[in-house]
Amino acid sequence: MGYTYRYIITGKGSVMRKIITTNFGKEIAYAFVQIISSRDTVIYVIED
């Protein structure tokens, strides 16, 4: 169907978890992750 992107952003002692489901492809999702992430990011990519 599409791609489910799971990534964890850690910073300032707090952990934020966000899930993105998109049909646009990896480039769009990775670009979005880079924009919102200013610290260490762990990305899990699952293909539905």
N, CA, C and O atoms as CSV, one atom per row, in Angstrom:
chain,resi,resn,atom,element,x,y,z
A,1,MET,N,N,0.839,-1.200,0.000
A,1,MET,CA,C,0.000,0.000,0.000
A,1,MET,C,C,0.879,1.257,0.000
A,1,MET,O,O,0.964,1.975,-0.996
A,2,GLY,N,N,1.511,1.496,1.112
A,2,GLY,CA,C,2.364,2.675,1.209
A,2,GLY,C,C,3.544,2.396,2.113
A,2,GLY,O,O,3.995,1.256,2.225
A,3,TYR,N,N,4.035,3.419,2.747
A,3,TYR,CA,C,5.142,3.256,3.671
A,3,TYR,C,C,4.733,3.781,5.037
A,3,TYR,O,O,4.071,4.812,5.154
A,4,THR,N,N,5.138,3.057,6.060
A,4,THR,CA,C,4.918,3.520,7.423
A,4,THR,C,C,6.275,3.874,8.011
A,4,THR,O,O,7.155,3.018,8.103
A,5,TYR,N,N,6.452,5.132,8.409
A,5,TYR,CA,C,7.717,5.588,8.951
A,5,TYR,C,C,7.573,5.791,10.449
A,5,TYR,O,O,6.699,6.529,10.903
A,6,ARG,N,N,8.432,5.133,11.212
A,6,ARG,CA,C,8.430,5.319,12.654
A,6,ARG,C,C,9.799,5.850,13.043
A,6,ARG,O,O,10.823,5.251,12.713
A,7,TYR,N,N,9.813,6.964,13.739
A,7,TYR,CA,C,11.091,7.500,14.145
A,7,TYR,C,C,10.995,8.048,15.552
A,7,TYR,O,O,9.939,8.522,15.973
A,8,ILE,N,N,12.092,7.984,16.275
A,8,ILE,CA,C,12.139,8.450,17.656
A,8,ILE,C,C,13.137,9.602,17.738
A,8,ILE,O,O,14.279,9.473,17.298
A,9,ILE,N,N,12.707,10.711,18.297
A,9,ILE,CA,C,13.583,11.860,18.467
A,9,ILE,C,C,13.857,12.043,19.957
A,9,ILE,O,O,12.932,12.161,20.760
A,10,THR,N,N,15.140,12.063,20.312
A,10,THR,CA,C,15.495,12.235,21.716
A,10,THR,C,C,16.213,13.562,21.892
A,10,THR,O,O,17.044,13.942,21.068
A,11,GLY,N,N,15.894,14.250,22.945
A,11,GLY,CA,C,16.557,15.521,23.212
A,11,GLY,C,C,16.072,16.127,24.512
A,11,GLY,O,O,14.894,16.012,24.851
A,12,LYS,N,N,16.959,16.763,25.236
A,12,LYS,CA,C,16.640,17.459,26.480
A,12,LYS,C,C,15.959,16.527,27.480
A,12,LYS,O,O,15.056,16.941,28.207
A,13,GLY,N,N,16.393,15.275,27.512
A,13,GLY,CA,C,15.871,14.330,28.490
A,13,GLY,C,C,14.467,13.846,28.206
A,13,GLY,O,O,13.888,13.118,29.012
A,14,SER,N,N,13.905,14.241,27.065
A,14,SER,CA,C,12.554,13.799,26.739
A,14,SER,C,C,12.571,13.002,25.447
A,14,SER,O,O,13.456,13.174,24.609
A,15,VAL,N,N,11.601,12.142,25.296
A,15,VAL,CA,C,11.512,11.310,24.102
A,15,VAL,C,C,10.180,11.577,23.419
A,15,VAL,O,O,9.121,11.475,24.037
A,16,MET,N,N,10.243,11.921,22.139
A,16,MET,CA,C,9.029,12.146,21.375
A,16,MET,C,C,8.911,11.047,20.337
A,16,MET,O,O,9.880,10.748,19.639
A,17,ARG,N,N,7.747,10.447,20.225
A,17,ARG,CA,C,7.519,9.401,19.235
A,17,ARG,C,C,6.480,9.893,18.237
A,17,ARG,O,O,5.420,10.390,18.616
A,18,LYS,N,N,6.801,9.746,16.959
A,18,LYS,CA,C,5.861,10.154,15.929
A,18,LYS,C,C,5.803,9.073,14.864
A,18,LYS,O,O,6.807,8.420,14.577
A,19,ILE,N,N,4.634,8.885,14.284
A,19,ILE,CA,C,4.448,7.892,13.230
A,19,ILE,C,C,3.908,8.594,11.988
A,19,ILE,O,O,2.922,9.329,12.054
A,20,ILE,N,N,4.563,8.359,10.866
A,20,ILE,CA,C,4.103,8.945,9.603
A,20,ILE,C,C,3.709,7.828,8.654
A,20,ILE,O,O,4.476,6.890,8.437
A,21,THR,N,N,2.532,7.926,8.098
A,21,THR,CA,C,2.113,7.007,7.048
A,21,THR,C,C,1.902,7.818,5.785
A,21,THR,O,O,1.091,8.744,5.759
A,22,THR,N,N,2.641,7.464,4.728
A,22,THR,CA,C,2.550,8.262,3.507
A,22,THR,C,C,2.656,7.378,2.286
A,22,THR,O,O,3.241,6.296,2.333
A,23,ASN,N,N,2.088,7.846,1.201
A,23,ASN,CA,C,2.159,7.137,-0.061
A,23,ASN,C,C,3.091,7.847,-1.036
A,23,ASN,O,O,3.205,7.449,-2.195
A,24,PHE,N,N,3.758,8.903,-0.563
A,24,PHE,CA,C,4.586,9.713,-1.447
A,24,PHE,C,C,5.970,9.107,-1.655
A,24,PHE,O,O,6.632,9.407,-2.649
A,25,GLY,N,N,6.411,8.259,-0.733
A,25,GLY,CA,C,7.710,7.628,-0.907
A,25,GLY,C,C,8.706,8.042,0.155
A,25,GLY,O,O,8.431,8.901,0.993
A,26,LYS,N,N,9.865,7.415,0.101
A,26,LYS,CA,C,10.865,7.625,1.142
A,26,LYS,C,C,11.402,9.053,1.161
A,26,LYS,O,O,11.626,9.612,2.235
A,27,GLU,N,N,11.611,9.650,-0.013
A,27,GLU,CA,C,12.236,10.966,-0.064
A,27,GLU,C,C,11.441,11.996,0.728
A,27,GLU,O,O,12.020,12.796,1.463
A,28,ILE,N,N,10.119,11.980,0.584
A,28,ILE,CA,C,9.278,12.946,1.284
A,28,ILE,C,C,9.363,12.732,2.790
A,28,ILE,O,O,9.517,13.688,3.549
A,29,ALA,N,N,9.264,11.488,3.217
A,29,ALA,CA,C,9.257,11.200,4.648
A,29,ALA,C,C,10.600,11.548,5.285
A,29,ALA,O,O,10.639,12.152,6.357
A,30,TYR,N,N,11.699,11.172,4.634
A,30,TYR,CA,C,13.008,11.470,5.200
A,30,TYR,C,C,13.246,12.975,5.264
A,30,TYR,O,O,13.843,13.472,6.219
A,31,ALA,N,N,12.776,13.707,4.240
A,31,ALA,CA,C,12.932,15.158,4.245
A,31,ALA,C,C,12.173,15.761,5.423
A,31,ALA,O,O,12.669,16.672,6.085
A,32,PHE,N,N,10.973,15.253,5.682
A,32,PHE,CA,C,10.167,15.752,6.789
A,32,PHE,C,C,10.862,15.471,8.116
A,32,PHE,O,O,10.865,16.311,9.017
A,33,VAL,N,N,11.447,14.290,8.226
A,33,VAL,CA,C,12.148,13.942,9.464
A,33,VAL,C,C,13.341,14.865,9.675
A,33,VAL,O,O,13.594,15.303,10.798
A,34,GLN,N,N,14.078,15.166,8.604
A,34,GLN,CA,C,15.238,16.036,8.730
A,34,GLN,C,C,14.846,17.451,9.146
A,34,GLN,O,O,15.572,18.105,9.895
A,35,ILE,N,N,13.700,17.921,8.659
A,35,ILE,CA,C,13.267,19.278,8.985
A,35,ILE,C,C,12.911,19.396,10.469
A,35,ILE,O,O,13.300,20.362,11.124
A,36,ILE,N,N,12.178,18.425,10.995
A,36,ILE,CA,C,11.708,18.557,12.369
A,36,ILE,C,C,12.739,18.083,13.375
A,36,ILE,O,O,12.604,18.360,14.567
A,37,SER,N,N,13.781,17.363,12.918
A,37,SER,CA,C,14.718,16.802,13.870
A,37,SER,C,C,15.991,17.622,13.887
A,37,SER,O,O,16.624,17.831,12.852
A,38,SER,N,N,16.360,18.084,15.070
A,38,SER,CA,C,17.595,18.841,15.219
A,38,SER,C,C,18.571,18.063,16.104
A,38,SER,O,O,19.654,18.554,16.424
A,39,ARG,N,N,18.187,16.864,16.491
A,39,ARG,CA,C,19.040,16.061,17.378
A,39,ARG,C,C,19.098,14.624,16.864
A,39,ARG,O,O,18.647,14.340,15.755
A,40,ASP,N,N,19.644,13.730,17.660
A,40,ASP,CA,C,19.786,12.340,17.224
A,40,ASP,C,C,18.427,11.738,16.902
A,40,ASP,O,O,17.485,11.856,17.685
A,41,THR,N,N,18.332,11.101,15.763
A,41,THR,CA,C,17.064,10.526,15.324
A,41,THR,C,C,17.275,9.083,14.909
A,41,THR,O,O,18.213,8.770,14.175
A,42,VAL,N,N,16.405,8.209,15.379
A,42,VAL,CA,C,16.420,6.816,14.965
A,42,VAL,C,C,15.199,6.579,14.102
A,42,VAL,O,O,14.073,6.848,14.522
A,43,ILE,N,N,15.420,6.073,12.887
A,43,ILE,CA,C,14.326,5.928,11.934
A,43,ILE,C,C,14.079,4.452,11.655
A,43,ILE,O,O,15.008,3.707,11.344
A,44,TYR,N,N,12.823,4.035,11.769
A,44,TYR,CA,C,12.423,2.692,11.402
A,44,TYR,C,C,11.516,2.781,10.187
A,44,TYR,O,O,10.505,3.482,10.213
A,45,VAL,N,N,11.873,2.077,9.125
A,45,VAL,CA,C,11.074,2.117,7.910
A,45,VAL,C,C,10.416,0.766,7.697
A,45,VAL,O,O,11.091,-0.260,7.609
A,46,ILE,N,N,9.082,0.773,7.614
A,46,ILE,CA,C,8.324,-0.456,7.423
A,46,ILE,C,C,7.514,-0.322,6.149
A,46,ILE,O,O,6.771,0.645,5.984
A,47,GLU,N,N,7.649,-1.272,5.256
A,47,GLU,CA,C,6.916,-1.222,4.000
A,47,GLU,C,C,5.645,-2.038,4.132
A,47,GLU,O,O,5.691,-3.242,4.382
A,48,ASP,N,N,4.499,-1.370,3.963
A,48,ASP,CA,C,3.205,-2.042,4.106
A,48,ASP,C,C,2.886,-2.816,2.849
A,48,ASP,O,O,1.836,-3.454,2.767
